Amino acid sequence: MKYIFLGTIAPEWLGRHEKRVKACKDKAAELGMTFEGINYTQGVYDFVDVVDVSDPFIVLGFSIWYGKQGYGKITTMPAFDEAAMGKAVAAA
């Protein structure tokens, strides 16, 4: 399943980008989660990522871990592909 991460970066981590990203990728690998896209934005969120993960509890755990590290905050939401949307429309 794919999820979208809408995230912020705590000010104290803005100058330590590489260290934060490496830690996040290492934790994701440990949990069995894969980053498919990491995109930086301007506005309300500092980044929009796409991840692939087998279990929503992994997403929850990663989000809690991210906050506990002091990196910032992540808002998550499931992302459905066109086939899933077609099935949902047909079922409705």
N, C-alpha and C positions, 0 to 999 in steps of 0.2 A: 504494500500500500504506500502511496505517496502522501507526504505531508508538506505543507508550506510553513516555513518559519518566518515570522515577521519579528525582527529583533532590534534591540537597542544595545549599544556598547557604552558601558560606564565610562565617564570621562577619564578616569585614571588608567584605563586600558587602551585609550586611543593611540598612545605612543608606543604600545607594546603589541602591535597587531600580530606579528608573526608568532609570538609566544602563545597568544590567545587562540589563534587558528590551529596551531599544532596541537594544543591541549584538547581542543574541541574535536578535531579529527581523530585523535587517539582514543578519546572517550567514546566517540561514535563507533569506531571499529570494535572496541571492547564490548559494546552493547549489541553489535550486529546491525548497525544503522549505517547507511551509505549516503554521503552528500552527492547529489547529482548536479547541483548548481549552487554556487555561492555568488550572490550579486549584491553590490553595495549601492545604496540609494540615498537620496537627499529628501528630507521631510520628516515625517513622524517617525519613520523607521530608518535605522542605519543599514540594515541588510534584509534581503529577501532570499531565503534558501529553499531549495527543493531537496527533500530527503526521501529515501526509500527504506522502509522498515516493515517488519513482519507483524509487529505487535504494538498497539497503541500505548501500552504501559511503558514500552521503551522510550517513546516520545515524551511521555510524562516524566519519566526518570531523568532523561537528558535535560529537560527544561528545568527541573529542580536542581540538578547538578550545576547547570550553567549559572543560575542565580546564586547558589551557595558559594561559587567561586568568586562572586563579586563582579562578574563580567558584564552584567546588565540583565535584561529581561527578554523572554521570548514568548510571543503569542503564536499558538499553533492552530492549524486547521487541516482537516483531511482534504486531499485533492483527488477528484475523480476524473478518469479519462473519458473519452467520447463513448466508448463501449459501455462503460458503467452508467453513463448518463442515458444512453439509449435503453438499457434494461430498466432503469428507474422510470423513465417516461412510459415504457410499455406496461410496467406493473401498475402505474397510476391509472 
